[in-house]
Amino acid sequence: VTWRATMASQVKRPGPKAETFTQRLFRKSFKDPLVPIGCLLTGGVLGGGLYTLYTGQAGLSQKFMRARILAQGVTVVVLCTGTVLMGNEAMKGGPRETLEQKMLRERMEDRQHKQAAAAVAAAAAAA
């Protein structure tokens, strides 16, 4: 019996269905809703500041730009806080599986599936 090593990239396995950009956007927005709200708020304040600058209201435009900096800072703080909290949740799951462990596990699963298929075929041939 010859053993042939295969690389993980060569193994063809059906993976989960890829999600579209909009599906991913909505999933992540529902998971951490403050980030998209902050981005929209920052963009809205920026648009208002540019409009007031265009109309010649320099004082109001300056206040809009200060509000934009505040909104942008709050958005960055929320983004960083969410990243740290998600990182802490990921660490609670214990050690991650290495590539070698994953390949060994998949190889064992393949053997089990082949043995089960052979047993079914033998039972069908006996019947």
N, C-alpha and C positions, 0 to 999 in steps of 0.2 A: 504494500500500500504506500503510495507516494503522497506526501503531504505538500500541498501547494499553498503558500501564503498569499493572501489577497489583501490589498490595501483597502482601507475603509472607503476610499473614494470610488473603488471599483465595485463595491457591493451595491446591487440595485435593490432598494427596499422602497415599498410605497410609503411615502411620507404624508404628513397632514396636508390638507388642502391649503394652498397659499391664500392668505387673506389679501384683499385689495387695499389700496392706500386709504380709501374712505373708511373701510371696516376697521383698519388699524387705528386711524385717527379717532373714530368714535369710541373704540374700546379703551384707548389710552386716556381720552378726555373724560370718560366716565370714571376711570380709576383715579385720576388726579385732576378734578375739574378746575382748580384754582389757576393752573398754568395757562390754559387757553383763555380763561376770563381775563387774566392779567395781560396776555398778549393783545387781546381785543381792546382792552382799556387803554393800553399804551398806544396802540395804533390810532384809536379814536382821539385821544388827547393830542397826538402828533398831528393828525389831520386838522383838528380844530386850531392848533397853533399856527400851522401853515396857512390856513384860510384867513385867520385874523391878521397875519403878517401881510398877506396878499391884499387885504382890504385896507391896510394902512393903520391898523390899531396896534401900534408897537407895544404899548403897555400891557394890553390884554394878551398879546402874543407871547410876551416874556413870561407872564403868569402860566400860560399853557405849557411853555417849554419847561418851566420848573415843575409843574405837575407831571409832565411826561417823565422827567428824571425820577421823580418819586415813584410813579407807577412802574417804571422799568426796574427800579431797585427792588421794589416789593415782589415783582415777578421773579427776579433772579433769586431772591431769598426763598420764595416758595419752591422754586425749581430745585434749589440745593437741598432744602429740607426734605422734600419728597424723595430725592435721590438717596440721601442718607438713610431715611426710614425704610425705603425699599431694600437698600443694601443690608440693613440690620435684619429684615425679615428673611432675606435669602441666606444669611449666615445661620439662622436658627435651624435650617433644614439639615444641618450636619455637613460632613465633608462631601464634596462633589465627586462624581465618578470620573476616573481618568479615562483617557482614550483606550489604553490597554485593557482596563477593566471592562469597558463597554464592548470592545471587540470580543473578549473572552465570553462575556455574557451572551452576546448575539450568536457566537459560535455554538454555545451550549443550547440555546433556544433552537437553532437550526437543526442540531442533532436530535433534539426531542421531537421536533415536528416531523423529521424524516422517519424516526422510529415509530411515531404514531401513525404516519401514513402507511408505513410498511405493515404494521399490525392490522390496520383496516383492510389493506389489500390482501393480506394472508387470510383474514377472516372471511372476506368476500370470495376468495378462491376456494376455501374449504366448504363454503355453503352451497 
